[in-house]
Amino acid sequence: MKFLTDREPIAGMPSQQTVMDGISDPRQLPKHFLEVTKGRSKERRYKNLRLSEIDKACPREWVLGFLMDLYFMDNAPFPNVWQMDMGSVLHRHIQNASNYFGDKLVGWWQCLACGNIRRFGVRPQEPCEKCHAHPRVTEYYEYMFRLDKPYKVVGKIDLILRVAPRVYRFGEIKTCSKDMENPAGDHVAQVLSYNYFSRYDDKLPITIDRSVAYIFYFNKLFNFKAPVKTFKVMPTDRSVGPLKAKARAITEGVETRTLPDPLMPCIKTNFSKNSGRAKSCGIPGECKKYFEMDTRKI
């Protein structure tokens, strides 16, 4: 009887064990245990504008992608996958370990045993109402909103924090490997957009104080003085205005089936995928095609 899926060695080829036992470089040996050469590939489609990406989003890309039902493959090499996964694990732990935000964290909670979305409030201390599983298998369920009117956007918020009796504000968790002196601009845009656009959603059973939101930077490097920094984000017409304008351009473009103008940096580089703004675009070839045909309506 063969064990699991062992295969017969190919004649004349050294066995996997022989190859592995001959490797002394600790940077090469992981290649025989981990899928380090594959990385991760994920299909990305253009639906409602993801507010986590609003800072760098191109209205033309989103409108064209939405109207033509286009997609692109988001490929990440293994080092990037490792960094993203490490951040995701820390993110989840911070939300669910009671010694971080404690009873300041409120929201919905999900029983992992049966999938039941439990009551809105602080961390449950009682068993699941549906399957009676122990509360230790209940995890924080992030508040998500998806809008079509007045803006076609979607957002998922890390934290709802009770900062005082009946005062609730949004918070965003970020992990980093350096001491942050100021919040990153795209993180500020993300939090500002969550804070603003979520007002058009009616699922929350509480009223959010939108005068302030928070960005929490958890440093993955050991630091006695300040392993966590928290920055206050306060919306102004000047900071929120461009975010509203971008979301409006995408929403109106989809509704009227009209393509916004391409970005000048893309035109200057002939929509090259190798450099400039088009390098971060998922569909530069399609955008270039419609630009050269001078197509405005789809």
RADA-V77345 format. One line per field, one symbol per residue. phi: phi as a letter, one per 20 degrees, with the letter a starting at -180 (. if undefined). burial: 1 if it has 24 or more other ideal C-beta (glycine too) atoms within 12 Angstrom, else 0. A space follows every 10 residues. Layout:
phi: ???
burial: ???
This chain:
phi: .eeldgdfff gndffgffff feedffeefg feddefeemb ccfddedfff ffdffdfdgf gffffffele bbeedcfggf ffffffffff gffffdefed elefecqecd fffcnfeefe qfgfddfgfe dmfgffedcf dffcccddce cecbbcdfcd deeagmdcce ccecdbcbee ebffffffff fffgfefffe ddefeceeee fbccdddeef efbffbfccc deddfcgfee gfffffffff fffffeldef ffffgfffel lffebmfffe eecfffffgf ffeleddc
burial: 0000000000 0000000000 0000000000 0000000000 0000010111 1111111111 1111111101 0000000000 0000001001 1001110001 1001111111 1000001100 0111000100 0000100111 1111101000 1111111111 1110000111 1111110001 0010001111 1111111111 1000000101 0111111100 0000000101 1010100001 0011011111 1011000011 0110010000 1000001100 1111011101 10000000
